[in-house]
Amino acid sequence: MHPWVGAGLEDRRDILAELGLSSIDELFASIPAAVSIDRLELPPARDEESIKLALAKLSTANLSMDCAPCFLGAGVYRHLRPAVVDAVLSRAEFFTSYTPYQPEISQGTLQVIFEFQTLITRLTGLGVANASLYDGATAFVEAVLFAHRVLRGKRDLAVVAETVHPMYRRVLATYAGAAGIEVVVVPPGADGRLDPQAVRAAAGDRACCVALQSPNFLGIVEDLPALAAAAHEAGALAVEVVTEAVSLGLLAGGGAFGFDVVCGEAQSFGVAPGFGGPHLGFFACAEKQVRQLPGRLVGETVDSEGRRAFCLTLSTREQHIRRAKATSNICTNQGLMALAATVWLEAVGGRGLRELAASCLARSEELKRRIAALGGPWRLAYPASPSFNEFLLLGPGPGAELAARLARESVLAGVPSSLWGGSWPDGILVATTELNAAADLDALVAALGRLS
Amino acid sequence: MSIPADLMYARTHEWIRAEDDGVVVGITHYAQDQLGEVVFVELPEVGTTVDAGEELGTLESVKAVSEFLAPVAGEVLEVNERLIDEPNLVNDDPYGDGWLVKMSGSADGDGILDAAAYKAFLEQENA
């Protein structure tokens, strides 16, 4: 058999003979009949070129975010991606690399991870960060598990804001039960914000953490100092999760307000929005708790000749050494996406990030003003609450129906707020970024006017 | 390999010294030698109650992390806070300044060895 050409009929016969089996079916006999398929009902075979043409024609029926005014957000955001990001990403030295298995000879990869960690600590206001998590949802789960470990497993309650992205909470539910952690969900107040007193009451004396998202799922910026104080008063760790990382260009990360963990999704930093990813998690904590940090950590050192070099640090937390007692089963790097974010942040720069975030905020505020002025059936769910670049819009009907009607007007107006349930009103989450031109805002406002 | 005659020992390489109000626990000279340079010590909280054989804390060296166990049952009365900044004391002075935990309880119990028995146990283990 050739190593990369599939097995032919003769090869298959030989393999079966070697295994002492008479047929392929016998080989797969252990697969239950209920989950096996006899035959796929497929149309007749066609040649490659005509299939490509048919699929290309079919795809023109899509209302894609590249060819329609797009205000989709709810955890995935469209931002500018300078060409330098893909140019660096597609270099073979990086593109073929994942987590380095012989780390210290991969100085370039280690340097990138070190720079990513450094950038995240600056944005979050905390001492150490990793580059190990696949997405915001698993970063959030790791933060809850981290808090549970820091408090030595003695506090088994996690207080979680309902306005943490519902999909993140669903991933947490998957892990929490197995880890012996009970999750209590605190709904937002009438202004869409989390009430520190409600948090304090829910935490009682057995919470390991108070975990919340800011800006929250409804786009509203939470009162971080008051919430950190409420968590600490209860003897719990304060955990902030951020799903729109660009907000950190304007809003200080929770570390500045005493949060113990700031984690989240960094897709906004140079990773194109796509179906299901790839995404990029981030996780930062205080230096004194570094031994409970999940994942790998790269440190700066000097080599035998005194030159700056990078190395894996504190590896004894990790699974390949600590086995069952490792801080996490995550023993990798989200290397390529961390590279994208690093190149993106370094190309945009500190001032650039601030300007970019300011531009998102300005456009969102302009849209809020114009919708408020529009009147009719359209109104903002939380007009008095501070938001960054996303807000909940209510209209004449349930959110899913409104989004579908606006899509027929060729506007991707946003994500239905009740797509995953929730105690909040059913409307559309409208996200605005620097990529929304003035014409996009005009198109959305005009479409809303037509549906009044 | 130093094995002071006035101490008692567990097969998991902790030593025990009886005092008026309880026992002092540390790891043996042999244990610190096997671990190598200790760089971090995670100590239990004062007030924690443990059974004999239960984990008290962890010792992280440059090459491994291992747990140290309670040789006898009791309550943690005091921990050696100097180890937070000077974990190397575990190597430099395992029977003195490198002590780990002071706990209630007595120095005798199931499977606790005297110095001669611990020495014989080590010889047998490394035979």
Contacts between the chains, C-beta under 8 A, distances in Angstrom:
chain1	res1	chain2	res2	distance
A	152	B	45	7.3
A	291	B	40	6.8
A	291	B	42	7.3
A	291	B	60	7.7
A	316	B	60	5.4
A	316	B	64	6.8
A	316	B	65	4.4
A	321	B	64	7.1
A	321	B	65	6.9
A	322	B	65	5.7
A	325	B	65	7.7
A	325	B	67	7.9
